[in-house]
Amino acid sequence: MNTDKPTVDAELESLQRDTFKYFLLWTNPHNGLVRDKTEPDWPASIAATGLALASYPVAVERGFITRAAAIATILATLRFFRDSSQGPEPDATGHHGFYYHFLDMQTGRRAWQCELSTVDSAILLAGALTAGAYFDADTAEEKEIRDIANALYCRADWPWAQNGGLTVTHGWKPESGFLKYRWEGYDEALVLYILGLGSPTHPLPESSYAAWASTYEWKNNCGYDYLYAGPLFTHQISHLWIDFRGIQDAFMREKGIDYFENTRRATYAQQQYAIDNPLKFAGYGQDCWGITASDGPGSDTLKVNGIERQFFEYLGRGVPYGPDDGTVAPWAVVASLPFAPEIVLPAIDYLVHQVDLKTGNPCGFKATFNPTYPNKGSNPHGWVSPWHYGLNQGPIILMIENYRTGLLWRVMRDCSYIASGLRRAGFVGGWL
């Protein structure tokens, strides 16, 4: 008789519940904005806010929050984005239906002269559409959720964000115009292109997806053939909402796999890289991996056990080409759960019980830890980030749920915009 399953399930639910506390503690109830990280006086992140919107259905299903409380916060959030200042002014909230990456927690105005971010806006809109798809009751409040989510999505002017090119730009600043970088090469922008293609009002042309896919790199890393992107989160973000099992675009049809299988291989490559441990970092192994865009111990060059090591702050770490400074992100491991549970569950167990990364933390796992960095802290496993990040919390909640019940995938299959975007990108097969 197998007695492990309830224990595993209970541990996963405990991790979901603790992680969701971030959105209870760090959301402004008046405007629904979610703080980017727990550092004092920090601004809101529109991506963290979008992930919170997507997490409320899970929280309602699991009993972490009442349906009424979830609806109240969602409506505060959606009404704020509907009514906030849109325009070219440098202190607006957004422009052309997109939003600034960071917003003041109280006023909701642009913070830090940051960029109007296309991908973070996509994550925000995906969260709004999730709320609209889940809250489907015939009540005035739930109808308002659907109506505003729909209006926000339809307001985004995707061709404007192309700035005359084939692919989509990373963003725009009122002081200097469009950023020079574009969404090219496989990365987290898969959901951005699907949403842009699915728009009934300002859609991307189909040529934009073909242009993006033409910049893909298929590689063999750590013994696995897959569509390459270095940081682990880039293989996960779009899968929070879209069930890619059994559906293929032209690129994946040629390779004979789908994006789900591709992420499974990228997950195994991460584990194999940690087992091989070419740079000989402390701690790396079959249950200690997860290298992604994340917080780090700081800009430091130190001699550790006779080896000169360079350490970094927040950075897009990746496998196998780096940068890599020995920093592990537990949330990126958990977000791999649907793709490779056979290696992720032991890794979660290791992080909870061996490294003890949950005890004393109000919202589940801290962002990162680094066993190599010389540290005078209390954890024998080395430096531990002092912060929680909203961008890390959402994927933990959502991917555990997709593994357990497929809730987000099921809800978003019924979102006509997602289905339309997938079809216009050339996806066929499976549930489509």
C-alpha positions in Angstrom: 0.0 0.0 0.0 1.4 3.4 -1.0 1.3 5.9 1.8 3.6 8.5 0.2 0.9 10.2 -2.0 -1.0 12.0 0.8 2.3 13.1 2.4 3.5 14.5 -0.9 0.1 16.1 -1.6 -0.1 17.7 1.8 3.4 19.1 1.4 2.6 20.6 -1.9 -0.6 22.1 -0.6 1.3 23.5 2.4 3.8 25.1 0.0 1.0 26.6 -2.1 -0.8 28.0 1.0 2.4 29.5 2.4 3.4 31.0 -0.9 0.0 32.5 -1.5 0.4 34.5 1.8 2.7 36.8 -0.2 -0.3 38.1 -2.1 -2.3 38.5 1.1 0.5 40.4 2.8 2.0 42.5 -0.1 -1.1 43.7 -2.0 -2.5 47.2 -1.7 -6.2 46.4 -1.1 -7.2 49.8 -2.5 -5.7 49.3 -6.0 -4.7 45.6 -6.1 -1.1 46.4 -6.9 1.4 43.7 -5.7 4.8 44.7 -4.4 7.7 43.4 -6.5 9.6 42.2 -3.5 9.5 42.4 0.3 12.3 45.0 0.6 10.9 48.1 2.4 9.5 51.0 0.2 9.7 48.8 -2.9 7.3 49.5 -5.9 4.7 47.2 -7.4 5.4 45.0 -10.3 2.8 44.5 -13.0 4.0 41.0 -13.6 3.6 40.1 -9.9 0.1 41.7 -10.1 -0.8 39.5 -13.1 0.4 36.4 -11.3 -1.7 37.3 -8.3 -4.7 37.7 -10.5 -4.0 34.2 -11.9 -3.5 32.7 -8.4 -6.9 33.8 -7.0 -8.8 30.9 -8.7 -6.3 28.4 -7.1 -6.7 30.1 -3.7 -10.5 29.9 -4.0 -10.4 26.2 -5.0 -8.1 25.4 -2.2 -9.9 27.4 0.4 -7.0 29.8 1.1 -9.4 32.7 0.6 -13.1 33.1 0.1 -14.6 33.7 -3.3 -16.0 37.0 -2.1 -12.6 38.2 -0.8 -10.9 37.2 -4.1 -13.6 39.0 -6.1 -13.1 42.2 -4.1 -9.3 42.3 -4.7 -9.6 41.3 -8.3 -12.1 44.1 -9.0 -9.9 46.6 -7.2 -7.0 45.6 -9.4 -8.9 45.6 -12.7 -10.7 48.8 -12.0 -7.4 50.5 -11.2 -5.9 49.5 -14.5 -9.0 50.4 -16.4 -9.2 53.9 -14.8 -5.5 54.7 -14.4 -3.7 57.3 -16.6 -2.8 56.1 -20.1 -0.8 58.4 -22.3 2.7 59.6 -23.3 3.3 61.5 -20.0 6.3 60.3 -18.1 4.3 59.7 -14.9 1.4 57.8 -16.4 0.6 54.2 -15.6 0.7 53.0 -19.2 0.4 53.9 -22.9 -1.3 52.2 -25.8 -2.8 49.6 -23.5 0.6 48.5 -22.1 2.0 49.3 -18.6 5.2 50.4 -16.9 7.1 47.5 -15.4 7.2 49.1 -11.9 4.4 51.3 -10.4 4.3 53.2 -7.2 2.4 51.1 -4.7 0.1 53.9 -3.6 -0.4 56.2 -6.6 0.0 53.5 -9.3 2.2 55.9 -11.3 5.4 54.9 -13.1 8.3 54.2 -10.7 12.1 54.6 -11.2 11.8 56.0 -14.8 11.3 52.3 -15.8 10.3 51.1 -19.2 6.8 50.4 -20.5 7.2 46.6 -20.6 5.6 44.5 -23.3 6.2 41.1 -21.7 5.3 42.2 -18.2 2.1 43.7 -19.6 1.4 40.3 -21.3 1.7 38.6 -17.9 -0.6 41.1 -16.4 -3.2 40.6 -19.2 -2.9 36.8 -19.0 -3.7 37.1 -15.2 -6.7 39.3 -16.0 -8.0 36.9 -18.6 -7.5 34.0 -16.1 -9.7 35.8 -13.6 -12.3 36.5 -16.3 -12.3 32.9 -17.4 -12.6 31.4 -13.9 -15.2 33.8 -12.4 -18.0 32.9 -14.7 -21.0 33.2 -12.5 -24.1 35.2 -13.6 -23.6 37.9 -10.9 -22.9 41.6 -11.4 -19.5 41.4 -9.8 -18.3 38.4 -11.8 -19.7 39.8 -15.0 -17.7 43.0 -14.2 -14.5 41.0 -13.8 -15.1 39.5 -17.3 -16.0 42.8 -18.9 -13.0 44.7 -17.5 -10.5 41.9 -18.3 -11.8 41.8 -21.8 -11.6 45.6 -22.2 -8.0 45.7 -20.9 -6.9 42.9 -23.2 -8.6 44.6 -26.2 -7.0 47.9 -25.5 -3.4 46.7 -26.0 -2.1 48.0 -29.3 0.3 45.1 -30.3 1.3 46.5 -33.8 2.4 49.8 -32.1 4.8 47.7 -30.0 6.4 46.3 -33.1 7.7 49.9 -34.0 7.7 49.1 -37.7 9.6 45.8 -37.3 8.5 42.2 -37.7 9.1 41.2 -34.0 7.8 42.9 -30.9 10.1 45.3 -29.0 10.9 44.9 -25.3 9.3 48.2 -24.5 9.2 51.9 -24.7 10.2 55.0 -22.6 8.7 58.5 -22.9 12.2 60.0 -22.7 13.8 58.0 -25.4 11.2 56.0 -27.4 11.3 52.3 -28.1 14.0 50.1 -26.5 16.5 48.7 -29.0 15.9 45.1 -28.0 13.2 42.9 -29.5 11.7 39.6 -28.5 13.8 37.3 -30.6 15.3 33.9 -29.7 13.1 31.4 -27.7 12.2 32.8 -24.3 9.3 33.8 -22.1 7.7 35.8 -24.9 5.8 32.8 -26.3 2.7 33.9 -24.3 3.2 37.5 -25.5 3.0 36.5 -29.1 0.0 34.2 -28.5 -1.8 37.0 -26.8 -0.8 39.5 -29.5 -2.0 37.2 -32.3 -5.3 36.5 -30.5 -6.3 40.1 -30.1 -9.7 40.9 -31.8 -8.9 44.6 -31.9 -5.2 45.3 -32.5 -3.6 41.9 -33.5 -0.1 41.1 -34.4 0.3 39.9 -38.0 1.1 36.2 -38.4 4.4 37.2 -39.9 5.5 38.4 -36.4 5.4 34.9 -35.0 7.2 33.4 -38.0 9.9 36.1 -37.5 10.2 35.3 -33.9 10.5 31.5 -34.5 13.1 32.1 -37.2 15.5 33.2 -34.4 15.3 30.0 -32.4 18.4 27.9 -31.5 18.1 24.1 -31.3 21.0 22.8 -29.3 22.3 19.7 -27.5 23.2 20.6 -23.9 24.1 18.2 -21.1 23.0 15.2 -23.3 19.6 16.6 -24.3 18.4 18.0 -27.7 16.0 21.0 -27.1 15.0 24.5 -28.1 17.6 26.5 -26.1 17.0 29.2 -23.6 19.4 29.5 -20.6 17.4 30.6 -17.6 14.9 27.9 -16.4 12.0 30.3 -16.0 12.0 31.1 -19.7 10.9 27.5 -20.3 8.1 27.8 -17.8 6.3 31.2 -17.8 4.1 30.6 -20.9 3.1 27.2 -19.6 1.5 28.7 -16.5 -1.5 29.4 -18.7 -1.2 27.4 -21.9 -1.4 23.6 -22.0 1.1 22.8 -24.8 0.8 19.0 -24.5 0.0 17.6 -27.9 -0.2 20.9 -29.8 2.5 21.9 -32.2 3.5 24.9 -34.3 5.6 24.5 -37.5 8.9 24.4 -35.6 7.8 21.7 -33.2 6.2 19.6 -35.9 9.5 19.5 -37.6 11.3 18.4 -34.4 8.6 15.8 -33.6 7.9 17.1 -30.1 5.9 19.9 -28.4 6.8 22.8 -26.1 5.9 20.7 -23.0 8.4 18.0 -24.0 10.9 20.7 -24.8 10.6 22.1 -21.2 10.9 18.6 -19.8 14.2 18.2 -21.6 15.4 21.7 -20.4 14.5 20.6 -16.9 16.6 17.4 -17.2 19.4 19.4 -18.7 19.4 21.6 -15.6 19.6 18.6 -13.3 22.4 17.0 -15.4 24.4 20.3 -15.4 24.2 20.3 -11.6 25.3 16.7 -11.4 28.2 17.4 -13.8 28.9 20.6 -11.9 31.6 21.8 -14.3 32.5 24.9 -12.2 32.6 22.9 -9.0 30.1 24.9 -7.0 29.2 23.7 -3.5 25.9 21.9 -3.1 25.1 21.2 -6.7 23.7 17.7 -7.4 20.8 15.6 -8.5 18.5 17.2 -5.9 20.1 20.7 -5.9 19.6 22.6 -9.2 17.4 25.4 -10.6 19.4 28.2 -12.3 17.4 31.1 -13.6 16.9 34.8 -13.5 17.1 35.4 -9.8 18.5 37.3 -6.8 22.1 36.7 -5.8 24.6 37.3 -3.0 25.9 40.5 -4.6 28.6 41.9 -6.9 31.7 40.4 -5.3 34.9 38.7 -6.4 36.1 36.5 -3.7 38.6 33.6 -3.3 36.7 30.6 -2.0 38.7 27.4 -1.2 41.5 28.6 -3.4 39.3 29.4 -6.4 38.5 33.0 -7.4 34.7 33.3 -7.7 32.6 36.1 -9.2 29.2 36.6 -7.6 26.3 38.6 -8.9 23.2 40.4 -7.7 19.9 40.0 -9.6 20.8 38.5 -13.0 19.6 36.2 -15.7 21.6 33.1 -14.8 21.4 30.1 -17.2 22.5 26.6 -18.1 25.0 25.6 -19.5 26.7 28.7 -20.8 26.1 30.8 -17.7 26.3 33.2 -16.0 26.4 30.9 -13.0 27.7 31.8 -9.6 26.4 28.9 -7.6 23.0 30.5 -6.9 20.0 28.1 -6.8 16.4 29.3 -7.1 13.9 27.0 -5.4 10.9 28.5 -7.1 12.2 27.6 -10.5 12.5 24.0 -9.4 8.9 23.9 -8.1 7.7 25.5 -11.4 9.2 22.5 -13.2 6.8 20.1 -11.4 4.3 19.3 -14.2 7.2 18.5 -16.7 9.4 16.2 -14.6 7.8 15.3 -11.3 10.1 12.3 -10.9 13.1 14.6 -10.4 11.3 17.7 -9.0 9.5 16.0 -6.1 12.8 14.7 -4.6 14.4 18.2 -5.1 11.4 19.9 -3.3 11.9 17.4 -0.5 15.6 18.2 -0.3 14.9 22.0 -0.3 12.2 21.7 2.5 13.9 19.1 4.7 17.6 19.2 4.1 18.3 22.9 3.3 15.3 24.0 5.4 14.4 26.9 3.3 10.8 27.3 4.6 11.2 27.5 8.4 10.7 31.0 9.7 9.8 32.4 6.3 6.3 33.9 6.1 5.7 33.1 2.4 7.3 29.8 1.7 10.7 29.6 0.0 13.0 32.6 0.0 14.1 33.6 -3.5 17.5 32.0 -3.7 20.4 30.4 -1.8 24.1 30.0 -2.6 26.0 27.3 -0.8 29.4 28.5 -2.3 29.2 32.1 -1.1 31.0 32.5 2.2 28.3 33.5 4.6 28.1 34.2 8.3 24.3 33.6 8.4 22.5 31.0 10.3 21.8 28.6 7.5 24.7 26.0 7.1 23.8 25.8 3.4 25.2 29.2 2.8 23.8 32.6 1.7 20.0 32.8 1.6 18.3 35.8 0.0 16.6 38.0 2.5 13.7 38.6 0.2 10.6 37.1 -1.3 9.7 38.2 -4.9 6.2 38.3 -6.3 7.5 37.1 -9.6 8.7 33.9 -7.9 5.6 33.2 -5.8 3.0 33.0 -8.6 4.7 30.2 -10.6 4.9 28.1 -7.4 1.2 28.3 -6.8 0.2 27.9 -10.4 2.5 25.1 -11.4 1.8 23.0 -8.3 -1.9 23.4 -9.2 -1.3 22.5 -12.9 0.5 19.4 -11.7 -2.2 18.5 -9.2 -5.4 19.3 -11.1 -4.6 21.1 -14.4 -6.8 24.0 -13.2 -5.2 26.9 -15.1 -4.8 24.9 -18.3 -8.4 23.8 -18.2 -9.7 27.3 -17.5 -7.6 28.9 -20.2 -8.6 26.3 -22.8 -12.0 28.1 -22.7 -10.4 31.5 -23.4 -11.2 32.1 -27.1 -8.3 34.7 -27.4 -5.7 32.0 -26.4 -7.2 29.5 -28.8 -7.3 32.1 -31.6 -3.7 33.2 -30.9 -2.5 29.6 -31.0 -4.2 28.9 -34.3 -2.9 32.1 -35.9 0.6 31.0 -34.7 0.1 27.8 -36.6 -0.6 25.4 -33.7 -2.6 22.3 -34.5 -3.5 19.0 -32.8 -4.4 18.0 -29.3 -7.1 19.9 -27.5 -7.2 22.6 -30.2 
